[in-house]
Amino acid sequence: MKTLAKSALGVAVATAVAATSVQASEAVTMDPSLTFTYKNFYWKEDGKNGSGHVGDGDYDRKEWVHGLIADFDTGYVNDLVGAVVTAGYAGPLSIKKEYGTASNVPGGSDGKGDGISGFQQAYLKTKTTFSGVELAGTVGVKKRSTETYSDSGSRVLAASSTGYDLSVGFEGANAYITEITSVSERNASTLNGDLSGNGDKVDYLRILGANYSYEGLDLAAEYGNSKGLVKQTFLKAGYGFELDDMSSVDLDVRYGKAKSDESGNDAKAKYYNLNATYNYGNAYVGLGYNKTKDGDYNSDYIDGEHGKFNSSLSLWADYAEEGEKAYVVSAGYNFADQGLSGLTLDVWYAKGDDADEIEDFKRREYGSYVSYAFDGSLEGLSLAWLYTNYRAQGDTSESLGDLSNQDVNRLYLTYSVAAF
């Protein structure tokens, strides 16, 4: 299957290139772009009462970093083929840590962080439509995201993965396959590195999925397998409907299952996630519930992934301990009606309890995220502030990373300029 899929993509790219060459004698159309982005992040994370989110003991991270990223996209030449290249630099301005490691850049021998630079993306892309059927593919190094996998984009330089993607779509239905053979972590300068799990090399991560949308109904299904390590299954059904001209309701239910793919290892876990959101104008209020069963749910396919737990209870922590029941109430507002179209605010409160393997377990968090995108002469500049107050307790020798008390402040400044 691996060889066939890669060959299919090669044929698709070759065919598209050939078609483009034929058309080139008449006219070549393309819409290239080059964008430069400067990022400046300041993070202050304070462990309270002798705890921190990476383990026990006092924890206090102060990390100030910046970076410059260049994104070049050829667009689609004659609406058929193209290429994307992303390169960037990230470096420390000031890093002070009493416990743990730097997060946006490597820690460095002195603990104050090292600068890194390199390519984060370099891939070919192709697309075409035949009798209403849409075909698309990419191959190379890129930032990927599916229902159960996502290369982290939360740091100055995004993580990326090497592989290929194929998709076919028709009248609201879409099917896809993604295969990954190597990765570059979010604070690494290598273009790619081996996949690994529990210290062993993993040959590949393969993901198959499909989705369908029709008149407010949204369905999604995905299956992934990091060979010899983990299998994951994800299902989602959602429905949205209008109440009147100003208000609407969105409902969805999600199910996830993870199972070991290692010989002799029968570890497994699953979760159920229910969500309802009421929208009124530029405001919304949401409610989510998550129940984890059979084991602690670990959404990572591979080591160092910082995985994608596809639940509304994926917040500062993933509320996914075995037996845990968790709830979240959220709200948000876009201030466009107040003449501030670039200003948005989101707030939430979550709590979890009843973990099977942790006595006297309970945790809660409240947080907010406010962002503002400038317009006019400052278009391209945005500011954001993430605040989280997280508290957890319980009696166990395990899961110390989740039993923490922490105050988190993260400030983000981003400025993008299009050269063309």
N, C-alpha and C positions, 0 to 999 in steps of 0.2 A: 504493500500500500504506500509505503514511504517513497519508493522509487517511482511508482506510477504517478503519484500526486506531483512530485517534482518535475517529472517529464511532461505532465499535462501543462504545468505552468510554463515550462520552457517553450513548449509548442505555442502556447497562447501568446507569449511575449514575442517569439520569432515571427508568428503570423502577423501580429500587430505592427512590428517593425517593418516587415515586408510591405504591408499595405501602406504604411506611411511613406516608404520609399517610392512606391508607385505614384502616390498622390503628390509627392514633393515636386515632381516635374511640372505640376500645375500650380500648386500653392502650398506653402507651409504655414499653418496657423498654430500659435502657442501663446500662452499667457504667463510668462515667468514672473516670479516674485523673489525679492530678497529682503528679509526683515532682520534688524538688529534689536536685541532685547537686553536691557541692563536690569539686574535683580540685586536687591539689597535686603537681606533678612536679618532681623534681630530676634533671638529667642531667649527667654528667661524662664526656667523651669525650676521651681523650688520644692524639694521634698520636705514634708512636714512630719514631725514626731518620729524622726529617724527612719524615713522610708523614701523610696523613689521608684519610678515605673520600670526600671531595669533590674531591680532586686532589692534586697534589704540593705540597711545601712543608710547613712546620710547621703543625699543626692542633691546637687545644685548645679545645673548647667546654665552657663551664660555663653551664648554663641552668636557672634556677629560676623556674617560672611557676605560676600558679594560675587557677582559673576557677569560675564558678557557672553551672549549666545547669538550665533548667526544661523538663520534658516534660509536655505535656498531651495526653491521649488520650481521646476521647469514648467509646471502645469501639465496639461496633456497635449502633446504634439499631435496636431490633426485630430484631437479628441480621442486618441488611442493609447499612447504610451507617454511615460514621463519618469522623472527621477526626483528624489528629495535628498538633500544633504544637510545635516545639522552638526555644527561644531561649537564648542564652548569652553570657557575657562571659569573656574570657581576658586576663590582664595579666601583665607581667613583675614578679617580685620582685627578681631579680638576674640579669643576663645579661652574661657576660664571654666575649669571643671574640677570638682572634688571627687566625683565618682562617675564611672561610665566612660564613654568615648565621644569624640566629635561626631556630628551626624551628617553635616552637609559636605564635609571633606574628610580625607583620612586623618587619623589622630596625630601622626607625626611622632618622632622620637622624643620630643620635648613636651608632648601632650598639648601643644598649642595649634596643631593643625598644619597640614601641608596644602599648597595649591595644586590643583589638578587641571589638566586640559586634554582635549581630544575630540574625537567624533562621537556623537550620541546617535546619529541616524545616518544611514547611507543605503537607500533602497530604490529599486525600480518598481513602477506601478503600471498597470494596464487596465483598460476597461473597454467594453463594447456592448452594443445592444443588437439582438437579432430576433426579429418577430416578437417583440415585446419582452423578451428574456434578457435580463441584465447580467452580464458576466464581468467579474473584476478579480484582480490578483495583485499581490505584491510579493517581492522576494528581497531579502537583505536584512539589514539591521534597522529596527524602528521601535518606537514606543507602541506597545500593543495593549489592547484592552478588550476582554470578553466578559461574559457574565460571571465567570469564576476565576479569571486571571487578569491581572493588570500590572504592567511595569510601573513602579512608583513614580509619580510626578510631583511629590511634595517637597523635594529639595531643589536647590539652585539648578543642578544638572539632573535631568530626568534619567531614570533607569531605562534600559532598552534590551531587546532580545533579537537573536539572529534566527531566521527561519523563513517560512512562506505562509501566505494566506490566500485562500480561494473562496469565492462566494458566487452564488447564482440566485437571482431574484425574479419573481414574477407576480404581479398584481397583489402586492401586500405581503407575499410570502418570501422568505429568504432562508437559504441554507448555506453553511460555511464550514470550512476546515482550517485550522491553524496548527502548524507544527513548529516547535521551537527546539533548537539544538544547542544553543549557548546563550548566555546572558551577560549583561554589564550592570552591576549594582549602581544605586543612585549616588554613592559617594566614591565611585571608582573611576579611574582614568583609562582602563582597558576597554577596547572596542567590544570584546566579548570574552567570556570565561566559561569554563565547563559547568554544566548542570551537575548538582550534587545533592545528596540527601543522606543524612546520618553518616557523613564522612565518605560515602561511596559515590562514584560517578554514575550519573543518570544519562542514558543514551538520548532520550528525547521526551518532550512533553507534547502530547497530541490532544487537540480539543475539537470536538464536533458539536455543531449547534444548529438550531433553526428558530425562527421567530415569525410571527404573523400578526398583522394589524388590520382591523376592519371595523369602522364606525364605533370607535370608543373601546373596542375589545383588543387587548394586547396579550399575546401568548408567547412564551419563550421556553426553550428546553436546551440543556447543554450537558455534555459528558466530556470529562477530561481524564487523562491518564499520564502521569509522569512514570514512565516505564520502570516497573520493579519497586515503586515507592508508594504512590497514592492514586486512588481513583476517586473522582468526585462526580456527582450528579446534581443538577439544579433544574428546578421547574418553577415557573412563574405564570400567574394568570391575573390580569388586571382589567378593570373596566371603569371608564369615566363617563359621566353624563352631566348635562347642564340642568340646573334648577330654574334659572331665569337668565336674563341678559347680564346680570352681575355675578351670579354665583354658580358653582359647579362642585361636584364631588368626585374624588378619585379613590378607588378601592383596589387593593391587590393582596394576594396570598402567595407566599414563597416557601419552597421546600428545598433543603439541601441535605445531601448525604455524602459523607467521606468514609472511605474504607481503605485499609492498607493493601498494597499490591505486593508486599514482601512475603516471600515464602515462609510459612509458619507463624505469621503475625496476623491475628484476627481482630486487631483494633478497628473500631468503627464509631461513628457518631452521626447524628442527624439533628436538624432543627426545623421548626415551623415558625413562620413570621407572618403576622397579619397587620395590615395597615389601612388607615382611612384618613383622607385629607379633605377638608372643606376649604374651598377657595372663594373669596369674595373680593372682587376688584383686584387690587394689587396686594392683598393680604391673604394669608392662609393659616390654618390651624390643623395640626396633624396628631394622630395617635397611633402608636405602634406597640406590638406585643411579640415577644420572642420566647420560645421554649426549646431548650436543648436536651437531648436524650442520648442514652447509651454510652456517652463518653464526652470528654472535652472536645469541642469542635475546633480543629486546626485547619484553616483555609489555605495554608501554604502547600503548593505542589512540590517546591524545592527549597533548599536552604537559602537564606538571604533574600527571600522573595518579598517579604512584608505584604502578605497575601490579601486577597480581596474577599472579605466576608460579606456576601451579598445579602445584607439584612439592614433594616432601619436601626438595629441595635449595634451597628458598627460605628462607634463614636470614638472618644479618646481611647477607650478600651473596647475590645470585642466582648459583648456580654454572652459568652458561649461556654461557661463551665458546665460540666455534666449535671443535669437536673435543674439548672438555673432557669427561673422565670424572670423575665425582664420587661420593663415598660418604658416608653419614652413619649413625652408630650413635647411638641415643637410648634413654633409659630414664626412667621416672617412677614416682612413688609418691604415693598419697593416704593420709594418715595417719589416716583415720577409724578404723581398727582399733586405733590407739593412743590413742583418745580425743580426737583433734584433727581433727575432720571438716572443718574449714575450711582445713587446711594441705595444700598440694600442692607437689611438687618435680619439675621436669623438667630433665634434663641431656642434652647431645649433644656429639658430636665429628664433624667433617666434614673432608674433604680433597678437593682437586681438582687435576688435572694434565693434561698433554698438549694444551693449547690450540694450535690450528694456527698462529695468527698471532703468538704470543708465545714467544720463545725462552727456554729455561730456566724455563718457567712452572710454578709450583706454589703452592698456598695451602692453609691449614687454619684451622680455628677450633674452639674449644671454648667452651661456654657453659652457662648455667644460668638457670632461671627459678623463683623460689620465691614463692608467694603465700599469704596467710592472710586468710580472711573471718571476721570476728568474729560471734558470736551473742549471745543474751541481751540485756542492756541496750545493748550496742554493735552490735547487728545493723544492717547497712547499711554498716559501716566495713570496708574492706579495705586491705591493704598488699601491695606486690609489689616484687621486686627482679630486674632483668635484668642479667646479667653476660655479656660476650662478650670473648674474647681472639682477635683475628683477625690473621693474618699472611699476606702474599702477596708473591711476587717474580716477576720476569720482565723481559726486555729488549724494550721496545716504546715507541713514541711515542704509542700509543693506549691506551685503557682505563685511564687513570691513576686513575680513581675506584675501580677494583677492585684495583689494585696498591698496597695500603696496609698499614700495621702499626698496629693500634689496640687500645686497651683501653677498654671501654665499661662504664659503670655507669649504670643508670637506675632511679630509685626512684619509685614511684607510691603516692600516698595518695588513696583515693576514699571519699567518704561520701555515701550516698543516703538521703533521708527521704521517705516517701510522705505527702503532705498528705491525700489521700483516695484 
